[in-house]
Amino acid sequence: METKLHIEPIQNWPIYKGRPLLISGPCSAETEEQVMQTAFQLAKLNKVDVFRAGIWKPRTRPNAFEGVGSEGLKWLKQVKQETGLPTGTEVATQKHVYEALKFGIDVLWIGARTSANPFAMQEIAEALKGVDTMVFVKNPVNPDLELWIGAIERLNSAGIKYIGAIHRGFSAYEKTAYRNQPKWQIPIELRLRIPEMPLLCDPSHIGGKRDFLFDIAQKAMDLNYDGLMLESHISPDKAWSDKNQQVTPDALLNLLDKLILRQPLSSDSKFLDILGELRGQIDMFDDQLIDLIEQRMNVAETIGKYKKDNNITILQNQRWEEIIRKVATKGLSKGLSHEFIDQMFKAIHQESINHQLKVMNTVNAGK
């Protein structure tokens, strides 16, 4: 179901020159020299649409570098004057909004911690009323699509029409290769809900390491994202924050030159005929999957009846662990990822429990 909002498509944005829209610059503005040198090098690439730099940095732990504050806004203003690049920074409070607008910042974005807080989002929306500016909303730290959409709706209700989303990945307790888990299905669902809204990917915060940036950026392009936010620093290894995920301007250019940009549509009749035939096969398999799941649930209900008659609990941990081990092994042998098998069978297991609960709590007629 689509969420109806009044949002300008990316083709109408003042900063848009073509796909991919690229926002790049250092994680943090550290010194005037660092900001200006990075900006000049990025401007020479003729690839960057917006120069970004963090002015206020919300850090997980105290006593870490939390940004230079409003002093850095003067440097961003200078970047725009001397390179012609539009500028962008993150805002997390009403004061940040007022300060950024005072210095002519072109693009604002809301960070993951802030977008997860409806109170903070409402205050920022109030501060932006009557302002014709461009705002991106990063996904909340937790994988909650409704919370993400809610943050976007608050801005749109304040009259902001230039609103985009940035997919920066989701925090997880367990350690993974990536800094933040991509959970690609969530931004895909966001695009289905708000198809006209620009969608960018932030490989820097998803990957957390330079080695992952290209693969994440390429996947985002393959999924038809509108653009990328990639952190670039003249001396990444000396950066005051998030040094492992930043690249030099030259390395950024190399990454961009390797990207393959595919088209979302084709008018080739042969291609369309083959695609239509293959999609017909997919539809057939989907129907068969639904029928098989229905049959599995029928068996689960029968098991529920036996458990009820014998006063046995629904959840049987040993049996569930046995199923997961078996399907994980078989799934891997079929080329299916452990994550997919785990998620799919957890969903099936939960639905089986729901069916058995319904059986357990049904009062037999005549009793």
Backbone torsions as a table, in degrees:
resi	resn	phi	psi	omega
1	MET	NA	126.8	-179.5
2	GLU	-73.6	148.2	172.5
3	THR	-101.1	116.8	-174.2
4	LYS	-82.0	114.5	177.3
5	LEU	-133.4	160.5	177.3
6	HIS	-99.3	87.4	-175.9
7	ILE	-123.7	136.1	178.4
8	GLU	-75.0	130.4	174.4
9	PRO	-63.6	155.5	-171.6
10	ILE	-61.6	-26.3	179.7
11	GLN	-62.5	-20.9	-179.2
12	ASN	-95.6	0.8	-178.2
13	TRP	-77.6	138.6	-179.8
14	PRO	-58.9	-27.2	-175.8
15	ILE	-89.5	-6.0	-170.8
16	TYR	-86.2	124.3	177.3
17	LYS	-118.7	-6.1	-178.1
18	GLY	145.9	165.6	-177.5
19	ARG	-87.7	133.9	2.0
20	PRO	-89.3	138.2	167.3
21	LEU	-63.6	128.9	-175.1
22	LEU	-121.2	121.8	172.9
23	ILE	-109.7	122.2	-175.7
24	SER	-147.6	156.8	-178.6
25	GLY	152.7	179.7	-175.8
26	PRO	-70.9	152.2	174.1
27	CYS	-53.3	-47.0	-178.9
28	SER	-130.7	141.1	166.7
29	ALA	-73.7	120.8	-175.3
30	GLU	-107.1	-52.4	177.8
31	THR	-139.4	161.4	177.7
32	GLU	-59.7	-42.3	-179.3
33	GLU	-62.4	-45.8	-179.7
34	GLN	-61.7	-43.5	-179.6
35	VAL	-64.2	-48.4	-175.5
36	MET	-68.1	-42.0	179.7
37	GLN	-63.4	-43.6	178.4
38	THR	-62.6	-43.7	-178.1
39	ALA	-62.7	-44.2	-179.9
40	PHE	-63.1	-41.2	179.7
41	GLN	-67.2	-39.8	178.6
42	LEU	-68.2	-38.1	179.7
43	ALA	-62.1	-34.6	-179.7
44	LYS	-66.0	-22.9	-178.4
45	LEU	-69.3	-24.4	-175.1
46	ASN	57.0	33.7	179.9
47	LYS	-123.4	-22.9	-172.2
48	VAL	-89.2	130.3	179.7
49	ASP	-94.3	-30.9	-179.2
50	VAL	-140.5	131.9	174.2
51	PHE	-89.8	125.9	-177.8
52	ARG	-113.5	150.9	171.5
53	ALA	-161.3	135.8	177.7
54	GLY	-76.7	127.6	179.7
55	ILE	-100.4	-45.2	174.1
56	TRP	-113.6	123.5	-174.1
57	LYS	-113.8	108.0	175.4
58	PRO	-74.1	111.6	-176.9
59	ARG	-102.5	151.2	-178.9
60	THR	-66.1	-39.9	-177.1
61	ARG	-116.3	146.2	177.0
62	PRO	-68.0	163.0	178.2
63	ASN	73.7	3.3	170.8
64	ALA	-84.7	166.5	179.4
65	PHE	-66.3	119.9	-175.0
66	GLU	-112.3	25.0	175.3
67	GLY	95.4	160.1	-178.4
68	VAL	-86.1	-10.2	179.9
69	GLY	78.9	-160.8	-171.4
70	SER	-58.2	-23.1	177.7
71	GLU	-56.0	-36.0	-179.1
72	GLY	-67.8	-22.0	178.4
73	LEU	-65.2	-31.0	176.8
74	LYS	-63.7	-37.2	179.7
75	TRP	-69.0	-38.4	177.4
76	LEU	-65.1	-38.4	176.6
77	LYS	-61.8	-38.9	178.2
78	GLN	-67.3	-38.0	176.5
79	VAL	-56.9	-47.0	-178.6
80	LYS	-63.8	-40.9	-178.2
81	GLN	-66.8	-38.1	-171.7
82	GLU	-96.0	-22.1	179.9
83	THR	-112.9	-20.3	-176.3
84	GLY	82.6	-1.9	179.9
85	LEU	-75.4	133.9	168.0
86	PRO	-61.2	156.1	-176.0
87	THR	-122.1	155.4	-179.8
88	GLY	-145.7	150.7	176.0
89	THR	-153.8	165.1	-179.8
90	GLU	-87.4	140.0	174.9
91	VAL	-124.1	145.1	-178.0
92	ALA	-132.0	-6.2	-179.9
93	THR	-142.0	168.3	174.8
94	GLN	-59.1	-42.1	-179.4
95	LYS	-60.3	-42.0	177.4
96	HIS	-58.0	-44.4	-179.8
97	VAL	-59.4	-50.5	-177.5
98	TYR	-61.3	-42.8	-179.7
99	GLU	-65.5	-44.6	-178.7
100	ALA	-63.5	-43.7	179.7
101	LEU	-66.1	-35.4	180.0
102	LYS	-61.2	-33.2	-179.2
103	PHE	-96.2	11.8	172.8
104	GLY	74.3	27.0	177.1
105	ILE	-64.9	132.0	-172.6
106	ASP	-83.6	-36.8	-174.1
107	VAL	-127.5	129.4	174.5
108	LEU	-112.1	148.6	169.5
109	TRP	-133.9	151.8	179.8
110	ILE	-101.8	126.9	-176.8
111	GLY	-76.6	170.3	-174.3
112	ALA	-64.1	-37.0	179.5
113	ARG	-68.7	-37.3	-177.6
114	THR	-75.1	-40.6	-178.3
115	SER	-65.6	-18.1	177.8
116	ALA	-83.4	-3.7	-176.1
117	ASN	-114.7	101.4	-178.2
118	PRO	-58.1	-33.7	178.9
119	PHE	-64.2	-46.8	179.4
120	ALA	-64.6	-40.6	179.8
121	MET	-63.2	-39.6	179.8
122	GLN	-65.9	-39.8	178.1
123	GLU	-64.0	-42.1	178.4
124	ILE	-65.5	-40.7	178.0
125	ALA	-60.5	-41.9	178.5
126	GLU	-62.9	-39.4	-179.3
127	ALA	-68.0	-24.1	-176.9
128	LEU	-94.8	-1.5	-180.0
129	LYS	-58.3	131.2	178.1
130	GLY	80.8	4.1	-178.6
131	VAL	-106.7	127.3	-179.6
132	ASP	-93.8	78.2	-177.5
133	THR	-124.6	171.3	-178.8
134	MET	-103.3	130.1	-174.9
135	VAL	-133.8	130.8	172.4
136	PHE	-109.1	146.5	179.2
137	VAL	-118.7	115.9	175.3
138	LYS	-75.2	153.0	178.9
139	ASN	-63.3	148.5	176.2
140	PRO	-60.5	160.1	-178.8
141	VAL	-61.1	-33.4	179.5
142	ASN	-95.9	150.2	-175.5
143	PRO	-76.2	74.4	-176.6
144	ASP	-124.3	100.3	-176.9
145	LEU	-62.6	-41.2	-177.6
146	GLU	-64.0	-36.2	177.8
147	LEU	-65.3	-39.9	177.3
148	TRP	-62.5	-49.8	179.5
149	ILE	-63.1	-38.7	179.2
150	GLY	-60.1	-41.1	178.0
151	ALA	-62.8	-40.7	178.8
152	ILE	-66.5	-42.1	180.0
153	GLU	-61.9	-38.2	179.6
154	ARG	-61.4	-41.9	178.3
155	LEU	-67.5	-42.9	-179.6
156	ASN	-64.5	-36.4	177.7
157	SER	-66.2	-23.3	177.5
158	ALA	-83.5	1.3	176.9
159	GLY	98.2	3.3	178.7
160	ILE	-78.8	122.7	-179.3
161	LYS	-106.2	-22.4	176.5
162	TYR	-90.5	82.0	-178.8
163	ILE	-122.9	132.4	174.8
164	GLY	-130.6	168.5	179.1
165	ALA	-115.9	145.9	175.3
166	ILE	-122.9	123.2	177.4
167	HIS	-89.2	111.0	-178.3
168	ARG	-118.7	10.1	178.5
169	GLY	86.1	169.1	-171.3
170	PHE	-125.0	140.2	-180.0
171	SER	-68.2	149.5	177.4
172	ALA	-145.2	145.9	-179.8
173	TYR	-67.9	-42.3	-177.7
174	GLU	-74.5	150.1	179.9
175	LYS	-79.4	135.6	176.6
176	THR	-130.7	172.4	179.0
177	ALA	-62.4	-38.8	-179.6
178	TYR	-84.8	155.3	176.3
179	ARG	-65.4	-42.9	176.8
180	ASN	-131.3	136.4	-178.2
181	GLN	-68.4	131.5	-177.4
182	PRO	-65.4	-43.7	-175.4
183	LYS	44.4	63.0	-172.5
184	TRP	-56.9	-27.6	-176.4
185	GLN	-63.5	-28.1	-177.6
186	ILE	-69.1	-51.5	175.4
187	PRO	-64.2	-29.7	175.4
188	ILE	-63.2	-42.9	177.8
189	GLU	-66.5	-37.0	176.5
190	LEU	-59.1	-43.2	179.8
191	ARG	-66.1	-34.3	176.0
192	LEU	-66.3	-36.6	-178.9
193	ARG	-74.8	-38.6	-179.0
194	ILE	-130.6	75.1	-171.0
195	PRO	-63.7	-25.4	-177.0
196	GLU	-83.5	-8.1	-173.5
197	MET	-83.0	131.7	175.8
198	PRO	-59.6	141.8	-179.1
199	LEU	-130.3	121.1	177.2
200	LEU	-112.7	157.7	175.7
201	CYS	-115.0	143.0	178.5
202	ASP	-113.9	81.7	-178.7
203	PRO	-60.9	-27.6	-178.2
204	SER	-60.2	-47.0	-177.3
205	HIS	-82.1	-25.7	174.7
206	ILE	-69.5	-51.3	-174.9
207	GLY	-76.2	-47.1	-177.7
208	GLY	77.9	-8.0	179.0
209	LYS	-141.3	147.2	-177.4
210	ARG	-59.7	-34.6	-175.5
211	ASP	-60.9	-23.6	-175.7
212	PHE	-94.2	-11.2	-167.8
213	LEU	-62.0	-45.3	-176.1
214	PHE	-64.0	-47.6	-177.5
215	ASP	-60.5	-40.5	179.5
216	ILE	-68.3	-43.6	179.4
217	ALA	-62.2	-41.1	179.7
218	GLN	-65.6	-40.9	178.3
219	LYS	-62.6	-40.0	178.4
220	ALA	-61.8	-41.2	178.1
221	MET	-66.7	-38.4	178.3
222	ASP	-65.8	-26.1	177.8
223	LEU	-91.3	10.9	174.2
224	ASN	67.4	34.1	170.4
225	TYR	-65.4	155.6	-178.2
226	ASP	-83.6	-22.7	-177.1
227	GLY	-172.1	-173.1	-174.8
228	LEU	-137.0	147.9	167.0
229	MET	-116.6	113.1	-176.8
230	LEU	-126.9	130.3	-177.0
231	GLU	-83.2	132.8	-179.0
232	SER	-135.1	140.3	-172.8
233	HIS	-144.0	142.6	-179.2
234	ILE	-64.5	-30.2	178.8
235	SER	-137.5	76.4	-173.2
236	PRO	-54.0	-39.2	-176.6
237	ASP	-68.3	-14.9	177.9
238	LYS	-105.1	7.8	-177.4
239	ALA	-63.1	147.4	-177.9
240	TRP	-81.9	-11.8	177.3
241	SER	-151.7	141.8	174.8
242	ASP	49.3	48.7	-175.3
243	LYS	-67.1	-29.0	-174.4
244	ASN	-71.3	-19.2	-176.2
245	GLN	-104.9	4.9	-179.7
246	GLN	-102.6	151.0	-179.8
247	VAL	-127.8	159.5	175.6
248	THR	-71.7	159.6	175.1
249	PRO	-55.6	-38.1	178.7
250	ASP	-64.9	-41.5	178.0
251	ALA	-66.5	-34.9	176.6
252	LEU	-63.0	-44.5	178.9
253	LEU	-60.7	-41.9	178.6
254	ASN	-61.2	-42.2	178.1
255	LEU	-61.9	-46.2	-177.2
256	LEU	-65.2	-37.2	-179.2
257	ASP	-67.5	-25.2	-179.8
258	LYS	-85.0	-16.3	-177.5
259	LEU	-63.4	138.3	173.9
260	ILE	-101.5	120.7	-179.9
261	LEU	-102.5	110.7	-178.7
262	ARG	-97.7	155.4	-179.0
263	GLN	-88.3	144.5	-179.7
264	PRO	-75.3	-21.6	-175.5
265	LEU	-134.2	161.9	177.2
266	SER	-142.8	147.4	176.2
267	SER	-106.7	5.5	-179.3
268	ASP	-70.8	118.3	-174.0
269	SER	-65.6	-37.5	179.6
270	LYS	-65.0	-45.6	177.5
271	PHE	-58.7	-45.8	-177.6
272	LEU	-64.5	-36.7	178.2
273	ASP	-64.8	-46.6	-180.0
274	ILE	-64.1	-43.2	-179.6
275	LEU	-62.3	-41.3	179.2
276	GLY	-62.0	-39.9	179.4
277	GLU	-65.8	-44.0	179.7
278	LEU	-66.0	-38.1	177.6
279	ARG	-66.9	-31.1	174.6
280	GLY	-62.6	-38.6	176.8
281	GLN	-65.6	-41.5	177.4
282	ILE	-58.9	-45.3	179.5
283	ASP	-59.6	-39.6	179.6
284	MET	-64.8	-45.4	178.9
285	PHE	-64.2	-37.4	177.9
286	ASP	-61.6	-41.8	177.8
287	ASP	-62.5	-41.0	179.6
288	GLN	-66.0	-38.1	177.7
289	LEU	-61.2	-44.8	179.7
290	ILE	-62.2	-42.1	179.0
291	ASP	-63.1	-41.8	179.3
292	LEU	-65.1	-41.5	178.9
293	ILE	-64.9	-38.0	176.2
294	GLU	-60.1	-44.5	179.2
295	GLN	-63.0	-39.5	179.0
296	ARG	-63.6	-40.0	180.0
297	MET	-68.6	-33.0	176.0
298	ASN	-62.4	-42.2	177.0
299	VAL	-65.4	-40.4	178.9
300	ALA	-60.6	-39.2	178.4
301	GLU	-64.9	-38.5	177.7
302	THR	-64.2	-41.6	176.0
303	ILE	-61.0	-39.8	178.4
304	GLY	-60.5	-38.3	178.5
305	LYS	-64.0	-43.1	178.9
306	TYR	-65.4	-40.0	177.6
307	LYS	-63.4	-40.3	179.5
308	LYS	-64.2	-46.5	-178.5
309	ASP	-63.1	-28.8	-177.3
310	ASN	-104.9	9.4	176.3
311	ASN	56.5	48.8	-178.5
312	ILE	-110.6	141.8	179.3
313	THR	-65.8	153.7	179.7
314	ILE	-69.1	-52.2	-174.5
315	LEU	-75.9	124.2	177.2
316	GLN	-123.4	95.1	-171.1
317	ASN	-58.8	-40.9	-177.8
318	GLN	-62.6	-42.9	179.0
319	ARG	-65.1	-41.3	-179.1
320	TRP	-65.2	-41.7	178.0
321	GLU	-63.8	-36.8	178.0
322	GLU	-63.5	-43.4	179.3
323	ILE	-62.0	-48.1	-177.0
324	ILE	-61.4	-42.7	178.8
325	ARG	-61.6	-44.9	-176.4
326	LYS	-66.0	-49.1	-176.2
327	VAL	-70.5	-31.7	178.5
328	ALA	-64.4	-44.6	179.2
329	THR	-63.5	-46.5	-179.0
330	LYS	-67.3	-39.3	179.8
331	GLY	-61.0	-43.8	178.7
332	LEU	-62.1	-37.8	179.4
333	SER	-68.2	-19.6	179.1
334	LYS	-98.4	8.3	178.7
335	GLY	81.5	17.5	179.9
336	LEU	-100.0	138.8	-175.5
337	SER	-71.0	152.8	178.2
338	HIS	-61.1	-39.2	-178.9
339	GLU	-61.4	-43.8	-179.5
340	PHE	-63.7	-49.5	-179.5
341	ILE	-59.8	-43.2	-179.0
342	ASP	-61.2	-48.1	-178.6
343	GLN	-66.5	-43.5	-177.2
344	MET	-63.2	-47.0	-175.8
345	PHE	-76.9	-25.5	171.9
346	LYS	-65.0	-40.0	178.3
347	ALA	-66.3	-42.4	178.4
348	ILE	-64.2	-42.2	179.4
349	HIS	-62.1	-42.1	179.7
350	GLN	-64.8	-39.7	178.4
351	GLU	-66.8	-36.1	175.8
352	SER	-63.1	-41.8	176.9
353	ILE	-61.2	-43.7	179.3
354	ASN	-58.7	-42.9	179.3
355	HIS	-65.4	-41.2	-179.9
356	GLN	-69.6	-35.7	176.1
357	LEU	-61.5	-40.0	179.0
358	LYS	-62.2	-41.6	178.1
359	VAL	-65.7	-45.1	-177.5
360	MET	-59.4	-35.7	-173.0
361	ASN	-101.4	11.4	174.9
362	THR	-86.7	127.2	178.7
363	VAL	-83.6	123.8	179.7
364	ASN	-65.5	139.2	178.5
365	ALA	-63.0	137.2	177.7
366	GLY	86.7	1.8	179.1
367	LYS	-113.3	NA	NA
